[in-house]
Amino acid sequence: MANLVSDVRAVAEEHPDETALSYRGRDQTYGEFWERTGRFAAELADRGIGADDRVAVYLPNLPQFVTAFHGTLRAGGVVVPMNPQYKSREIRHLLADSGAQAVVTLSDLVPFVEEVREDTDVEHVVTVGEDADAGTDFEAFLADDDDALADRAENAAFVDRDDDHVAVQPYTSGTTGQPKGVQLTHRNLASNAQTAAGLVPDGIRTDDRQLGVLPLFHIYGMTVVMNATLFNGGAYYPLPEWDAQEAVSLIEDEDLTLMHGVPAMYNDIINQPNAEEFDFSSLRMAGVGGSGIPVEVLRRFEELYDVKIYEGYGLTETSPVTHFNSPESGRRVGSIGKSLPGVDAKIVDGNFEERPRVPEGPVDEEETDLDEITGELVVAGPNVMKGYAGLPDANEGAFTEQDGKRWFHTGDIGYWDEDGFFYVVDRKKHMINTAGYNVYPREVEELLFEHEDVADVAVVGVEDERRGETVKAFVVPTPDAEATPEDLKQFCLDNLAEYKHPREVEFVEELPRTTTGKVQKFELREKESEAAE
């Protein structure tokens, strides 16, 4: 392999007139898209940006993000994706740590870059028009003469890169400290995108149309949605932000065939006032990841629309997918699925010894002592990152060398069964220890989702003088909810061991979530700590 975008070039040469991108009624063919990446790569080269140089892409889901991403790689550079919701304080570390020399962003976000520019190596700021129109060019990088542009695109360099050269450097969320730069190579990303595409029945085809609502700065939207689609000739339909009604309308109006989302998106859809009217008959596959989907949310969605949701699992450090419930390998509700072809995985204890497998999962968590079967999920394979940028201590703790393999510690607690299915119970950092008993928040959340008056929920551990920690549930009630906090506490007490039920239930209007739909539980814990002071 020469470069991650070799696959896009091959598709553009074979299907130049097929649609690559479609944004708000404007289509862009593969031929047009490849020309745009050439223009961008040529302009980068003119400014001395090439092999191994970092280019930060600070944009929402727009066609310009896709052009900048693949144009940077075509020039041999390294993409540093940044959350467009970040402000100056948040981007300062990412730009300084990565050493990015250029930033591609909306004109509205330029002030945030300028505010921190003197603390970074940024030399060029590339602006995208405010209207975010699919036909808008990069104002600072492109000339006006169309013939000259076409000529530059055709003759733009295509810089060969080795498999182990870094292609993208995303950053972890930083919820437990400074965000870490994750070095993902051309091999990491290309192998995972093609493997992910193969999980779709018959693979992703040229007639597939993919909903692009997962953020492109996040590895899930980047690899499984954007790259998997473009590497196989499908059409990618980006949406700049999540809106359930807009996403559903796009699926219905354009007969989209593929959809990936995080659990919160599926939960939003089924809680829309007109949810029963939606038509998802064009979808031939729906996937979910980012965090575990509550079983009740999955059940309701499938009951309403007769579309199965296939759950997967992955992390930024693994490009991202390591496990998936594919139609071919089978599906077990509650499982993250089997490990992908070429990816090794196991559950280990603190001494890196394998934990025993259960005969068949999922287990009845009320009848099973989870501490007897759970351990940390570790993975190895071609998709596992090269390492954290400039952090030798973090890398030492992240990997274990054994049996000729380099195992990555995911930090997730789970178990596995004899059929090869894996089950994640919770994050290490989320587990609650109350009076010596371990409580997995997800188990309590799954139960509360079954209550008809609960629209959303997050369970955390809060300080307790007698028990050390106790269980608290933050609940978003449905619009017509009649249950009180006491009713929900009793509901849990009737269905769980006494030590697991939430001692407190607080109704809230919404839960704090990242742009990828993960509940920011640290915010809930901080809020609770501040209230107790």
N, C-alpha and C positions, 0 to 999 in steps of 0.2 A: 504494500500500500504506500502511495506517495503522499497523500494529503487527505484529511477528513472529507473535503469537498470533491474528491474525485468522483464519488457516487453521483453528486449533483451534476457534474460536468457530463457524465455518461448519459444521464437522463435527458439533459438539455440537447445533447447531440442526437439522441434517438427519437425524442418526442418534442421538438422545438415549438410546435404549435399547440400543445396541450396546456391546460391551465395549471400554473404552479401556485399562484396566490390569488385570492379573491377577497377584496375588501370593500364593503359597503357599495356593492354593485359594479365595481371596477375590477376586471380580470387582468392578470399579468401572466403571459405565457412563459414557458421555461426558457425559450430563446431570449425574451425580453429580460427575464430575471438574470440569466447568466451574463447578459451584456452589462446590466447594472453592477453586478459584482465586479466585473472587469474594470469599469470606470472607477469604482471605489478603490480597488487594489492599485490601479495606476496612480491615482492621486496620493495614496499613502506612500507609495514608492518615491514619488517626486519630493515628498517631505521627509525622506530619510527613514521612514517607518517600514520595517521589514521583518526578517526572521527573528523570532523570539521577542519582538517589541510588543508591549501591551497596549491594547486599545479598549477603553472602557465604553460599553454600550449602556447608556442611561436613558432607556426608553420603555414605554409601555408596548403592548402587542400591536405593532404596526408593520406594514411591509418594509419600512425603512430599517427596522430592527433586523429583519431577515437579510436584507442586503448588506448591512454593516457587518453582521455576524460572518456571513460567508465570504464577503469581500476581504475582511481582515484575514481570514484563514487562507484565502487564495494568495494573499501577499506574504504568507508565512508568519503572520503575527499571531498574537495570543489574545483571545477575547476575554475581557473582564466584565461580566454582566452585573449590572447594579439595579436594585429595586427603584423604580421611578417614584415611589412614595417617600424615599429617603430624602432627608434635608442635609444641610451643610455638615452638621455635627456627625451624621452617620456616614457620609461619603468620604470624609477626610481620611479616615483610617484606610478605607479600601483603595483610594487613589494613591496615598503615600506608600502603603505597604506593597502594592502591586507594581509601583513604578510606572504607571500608565503615562504614555506620552500624548495621547489624544483621547478626547471624550466626544462621543456622539450623543446628542440630547435634543430635547425640545427647547425652543427659545425661552419658554417659561421657566425652565429649570437651569438655564445658564447662570443666573445670579448665585445659585447655590455652589456651582463649580467655581465661579470667580471668587467667592468668599474664602475658599480654602486653597486656591490655586498656588499661592506662594509657599504653601507647606508641602507641595507635591512636585512631580516632574512634568506636569501637564504643559505642553507647548502649543497644542492645537485644540480648539473647541469647534466641533462641527455641528451646525444647527439644522434642525428639521423644521419645515414650515408649521406654523401654528394650526393650520387647518388639518394637518395630519393626512392630507390627501394622498392616495396611493401613487399619484403621478408626480408628487412633489419631489424634486431632487435635493441632494445635500447642497445647500446654498454656497457654502464656503469651499467645497471641494470640486465642483463641476463647472466647466466652461459653458458658454452659451451656444456654441456652434454644434449642431447635431452631427454633422459629418465628422467633425473632429472627435466628438464623443464616441461615435461608433468605431472610428479608427483606433482610438486609445483602448477601447474595450476589447477589440479583436486582438490587439497586440500586447495586452496586459500580461505581465509575468504570472506564471503559475509556479509558485515556489514549492519545490519538493521538500517534504519533511519526513523524518524517520518515525516509525511507529511509537517510539518512546519519547518523542518531543511533545512538550506541553502544547495543547491546542486551546484550552479554555481554563480560566482560573476563577471559578465562582467562590463565594465566601459563605461560610456557615452563618447561621442566624445570629450567633453571638448572645444567646439567651443566658449563657452561663459564663460569659467573659468576652474578651475581644474576639470578633469574628476571625476565623482562620481561613487563609487562602488555600483552596483545594486544587491541587495540580492534576488536571485530567488530560491524558495524552490523546493523540489521534487514534491510537489503537483502542483505548478505553471507550471513547465515545462512538467510534464507528462500529465496533463489535456490538455494543449494547443497543444502538439504534437498529441495526439489522436483525439482531435477535428479537428485539421488541416487536418489530414489524412482522416477524414470523409467527408471533403468538396469535395474530389475527387469523381466523379461518381462511385458508388459501393465500395468506399473506396480504399485505397492503397492495392494492391494484391501481392501475392508472385511472380507473373510473371511481375510485374512492374519494370522498370529500370529508375532510377532517375538521371538526370544531376546534378552533384554537383559542380557547378561553383560559387555559392554564398559563400563568405568567411565563414569558420567555426568559426572564432573568433567572428563573428557577429551573433546576436540572430536569424535572419531570416534563414540563412543557417544552423544554429545549430538545431533549433526546427522544422521548416516546411519542411526542405529538409532532413537532416541527420537523426534526431530522428524519425520523422514521417515515414520515409522509413524503418529504421531498426526495429522499434517497430511492424511493420506489415509484415515483411518477404520479403520486396522488395530488390532490388539490388541498391547500391549506387555507382555512378561513379564520383569520385572526380577529379577536375582539379585544379592545384595549382594557376593558374592565368587566368584572362579573356583574351581570344583571340577569336574573333568572328569566324574566319575560323576553328580553332581547335574545338570549341564547336559545330559548325554545322556539321563538319565531324564526330564527336563522335555520335551525334544524328542519322546521316544517317547510319554510319557503324554498330552501335550496336542496331539499331532500338529502341532507347530510347522512353519511353512512357510518361514520366513526365518531366516538365521543370518549374523552377521558376527563375525569374531574376528581376533586377531592370530596370527602364525605359531606362537608358543609354545603356543597353545591347541590348534591342530590337531595339533601334535607331541605334546602330552600325550595327546590322544585316541587316536592310533594306537599309543601306547606303553603303554596300559592293558592289564593282564593278560587281560581279556576283550574286547579290542578287536574281535575277529572276530564277536562276538555282537550288536553294536550295530545298531539298525535306524533308518536315516535316510531311509526311503522317503517320509516326509511332506514333506521339504525340497524346495522347488522352486528355491531358489537359496542358495548359500553364497558369502560374500565375505570377502576378507582384505585387511588393510592394516596400517598402523602401522610396518611394516618389510618388507623383501623376504622372501617365503616361500621357503625352500630348495626347489628343484625336486623333490628326492627326497621331501620331506615331502608336497608336493602330489600326487606320483605315488602314494604309498602310500595316502593318504586316498582318492583317487578309485578306486583299485583295490579297496579294501576295501568301499566303500559306494556305488559307482556314482553319486556326486554330484560334479559339477564345481565346482571352486573358482575364482572369478573374482577376480583380483588387481587392486587399485587403489592409488592413491598420493595423498597429501595431507599437509598440515601444519596446525598450529594457525593459522598466519597466513593460510591460504587456506580456512578454514571447514568442512571441510578438503579436500574432494576436488578434484583437478585432472585426474586420469587414471583410466581404468578399462577393464578388459577386459570389455566388456558382451557378452551373448549376441548382440545385434543387430550390433554393430560388429566382432565377431570376437574371438578370443582367441589370443594367442601366449604359450606358456609361457616364463617368463623375462622377459616384458615387463610394464611397469606399465600398458600399454594406450595408447589414444589419448586426447588431451585431450578434456574434456567439452564439450558444446555451449556456445558463448559464452566458452570459456576458450582463450586463446592461449598457446602454449608453444614454446620453441625451445632449442637447445643452443648456447652461445656460449663463445668463448675469453676471455682476460683483457682483450682490447680490445673486447669486446662484439660481435665479428664472429661470424656463424653458422658453426658447424662443418659440414663436409660430411656428408651423409646416406649411410648404407650402403644398398646395393640392397635387402636384406632381412635382418632380424634374427631371432633373435639370432645374433651372429657367433660363430665358433669363437675363443675367447679365447686359445687356444694358437697359432693360426695368424694372429692379428691383433695389430698393435701398437696397443693401446688408446690410447696417447698421441696417435696420429695422428687419432683419430676422436672422442675424448671431450672434454667441456667441462662447464660448469655449466648445469644446468637452470634456466631463468627462466620465469616465468608472469605473465600479466596477465588480468584479468577481473573480473566483478561480485562474485566471492567473495573477492577479495584484501583483506586487512585495511585499515582506515583508517590504522593505524600503531601503533607502540609508545607506550604512555602515558608522556608526560613525558620522552621520550628522543630529542631532535632529532638527536643524532649517530648513534644507532643507525638512525634512520629514513633518514638521508642515505646510509648504507652499504647499507641493505636494498633500495633502489629505484634504478632507472635509467629516466629519461624518454627515450623514443625513439619516433619515428613516431606521436606523439600518444597513446602508451600508457605506462602506469606499470608497469614490469616489476619483479617481486619476485624477488630472488636467493634460491633455495632452499638453497644450500650443498651440493647433491647433484651428484655427478659422473655423467654418463651419455652416451648417444649416441642417435641417432634414425635411422629408416630411411625409405625413400621411400614406404612405405605409411602413414606417420603414426604408427607405433608407437614408443614411447619405452622406453629401457632404462636403469635406474639401476645403476651399478657399485658405488658406495660413497659415503659421506660424505667431503667434503674432509678433515675432521679425522681420519678413520679410515685414510686412505691411508698405507701404510708405504713409506718410502724406504730401501732397503737397498743400500748401495754404489752409489748412483746409479740403481738400478732401482726403478720404482714397482710395488708389490704391492697389489692390492685384496683386503682380507681376505675379502670375500664369495666370491670365486672359490675360495679355499682351503676355506672353510666348506662351500660347495656340494659339493666333492669329498669331504670327510670325512663329510658326511651320507650319502653313498652307501655307506659302509662299514657292514656289518651289525652291528658292535659299538659303533657310535656312536649314542647317544640324543640328545645335544645338544652343541653346540660353539660356541666363540667364538674368533676369531683376532685378536690385537693385535700391535702393534709394541713391542718392548722394546729398551732401550739395549744397544748392542754396541760395544766399543772399536774394532774393526777396520772394521765396516760402518756405524757410526752407529746403525742400527737393524737388528734381525733379527726374524724371524717366530716367534711362539709361539702354540700352540693349547692352549686349555683345553677338555678333553673330559669330558663326562658319559657314562660307558660304560653299555651296556645291562646289565640284571641278570645275564645269562649270558655276558657278554663274555669272550673268551679272548685277544683281541689285547693286546699290550703297547704302551707308548708307542713303543718302537723299531719295532714292526710298523706303527704308523700313520705314523711318519715315513717309513718305506720305501714305504708305500702312496702317500704324496704324492710322493715322489721318483720313483716309477715313472710318475706321471701328470701331473706338472707340470715346468716348467722348474726347473733346480736352484736358482736364486736365490729361487724362490717357496716352496719346501717349508719347513715349520716346523723350525727347528733344535731347538726344544724342544716337547715334548708333556707336559702335566700333567693327570693325572686328578683330577677334583673331583666332589663329590657333587651340586652344583647350581651354576648360574650366577646371579650377581646380576642381577635383573631389576626393572624398574619395574612398577607395577601394571598398566601397559598392555602388558607383555610384552617391552619392549625391553631388550636386554642392556646393562647399565651398564659399558661397556668401560673407562671411566675408573677404576672400582674395581679392575678387574683390573690395569690399568697401575700404579695406586698401590700395590697389593699387591706387585707385582713390584719396584717401586722401593724399597719398604721392606725387602724381603728382600735386596736388593743392598747396602743400607747397612751 
